């Protein structure tokens, strides 16, 4: 009975590692990471849209707004665009990783269905 108590965590750990190291487990982890990257890219795009709206609003009232505020809003827009570009690059990397796992770990007849399932950008 004592051996069962000590052996149970080891067996559970070995099963967990076998599941994570399998092709299916790797795809699930990569797909979760891709979903996280999609969300980050969407948030970055929203920040760009917000910065554009703020800058347009300030430029529309440029005769009554301090030039420093317009300059700061313009710089904030540049920063938001740079962060959006980084987020989009991270999405491309995550998509490539998922695509490579699909090609390496699954038979060709499943590729299209898996690509459709995991590589469709949420709208």
C-alpha positions in Angstrom: 0.0 0.0 0.0 2.9 2.4 0.8 4.4 1.6 -2.6 1.2 2.6 -4.3 1.3 6.0 -2.6 4.9 6.6 -3.8 4.3 5.1 -7.3 1.1 7.0 -8.1 2.7 10.5 -8.6 5.4 9.0 -10.7 2.9 7.2 -13.0 0.8 10.3 -13.3 3.9 12.4 -14.2 5.0 9.8 -16.8 1.5 9.7 -18.4 1.3 13.5 -18.4 4.7 13.8 -20.1 3.7 11.2 -22.7 0.5 13.1 -23.5 2.3 16.5 -23.8 5.2 15.1 -25.9 2.8 13.4 -28.3 1.9 15.1 -31.6 -1.6 15.8 -30.4 -0.3 17.4 -27.1 2.2 19.5 -29.0 -0.5 20.7 -31.4 -2.8 21.6 -28.5 -0.1 23.6 -26.7 0.8 25.4 -30.0 -2.8 26.1 -30.8 -3.4 27.6 -27.4 -0.3 29.8 -27.9 -1.6 30.8 -31.3 -5.0 31.8 -29.9 -3.1 33.9 -27.3 -1.1 35.6 -30.1 -4.3 36.3 -32.1 -5.8 38.0 -29.0 -2.7 40.1 -28.6 -2.7 41.2 -32.2 -6.4 42.1 -31.9 -5.7 44.2 -28.8 -2.7 45.9 -30.5 -4.9 46.8 -33.5 -7.5 48.2 -31.2 -4.8 50.3 -29.6 -3.8 51.6 -33.0 -7.4 52.5 -33.9 -7.8 54.3 -30.6 -4.5 56.2 -31.1 -5.6 57.2 -34.6 -9.0 58.5 -33.4 -7.3 60.5 -30.6 -4.8 62.0 -33.0 -7.5 62.9 -35.5 -9.6 64.5 -32.7 -6.6 66.6 -31.6 -5.7 67.6 -35.1 -9.3 68.7 -35.7 -9.0 71.0 -32.8 -5.4 72.0 -33.5 -6.0 75.7 -33.2 -7.0 75.3 -29.5 -4.7 72.4 -28.5 -1.1 72.6 -27.4 1.3 71.5 -30.1 3.0 69.2 -27.5 -0.2 67.2 -27.1 -0.5 66.6 -30.8 3.1 65.6 -31.0 2.7 63.2 -28.1 -0.4 61.7 -29.7 1.5 61.3 -32.9 4.4 59.5 -31.1 1.9 57.3 -29.2 0.4 56.3 -32.6 3.9 55.4 -33.9 4.5 53.3 -30.8 1.1 51.6 -31.1 1.8 50.8 -34.8 5.2 49.3 -33.9 3.6 47.2 -31.2 1.0 46.1 -33.6 3.7 45.0 -36.1 5.5 43.0 -33.4 2.2 41.3 -32.4 1.5 40.4 -36.1 5.0 39.0 -36.4 4.4 36.9 -33.3 1.2 35.6 -34.9 3.1 34.6 -38.0 5.7 32.7 -36.0 3.0 30.9 -34.0 1.1 30.0 -37.2 4.2 28.7 -38.8 4.9 26.5 -35.7 1.3 25.1 -35.8 1.6 24.5 -39.6 4.9 22.7 -39.1 3.4 20.5 -36.4 0.5 19.6 -38.7 2.8 18.7 -41.6 5.2 16.7 -39.4 2.9 14.9 -37.1 -0.3 14.1 -39.1 -1.1 12.3 -42.3 -1.7 14.4 -45.4 -5.4 13.6 -45.6 -5.9 15.4 -42.2 -3.8 18.5 -43.1 -6.6 20.6 -44.6 -9.1 20.0 -41.8 -6.5 20.7 -39.1 -5.3 23.9 -40.9 -8.9 25.0 -41.1 -9.5 24.2 -37.4 -6.3 25.7 -35.9 -5.2 28.4 -38.4 -8.5 30.3 -38.9 -8.2 33.7 -37.5 -11.0 34.6 -35.0 -13.1 37.4 -36.3 
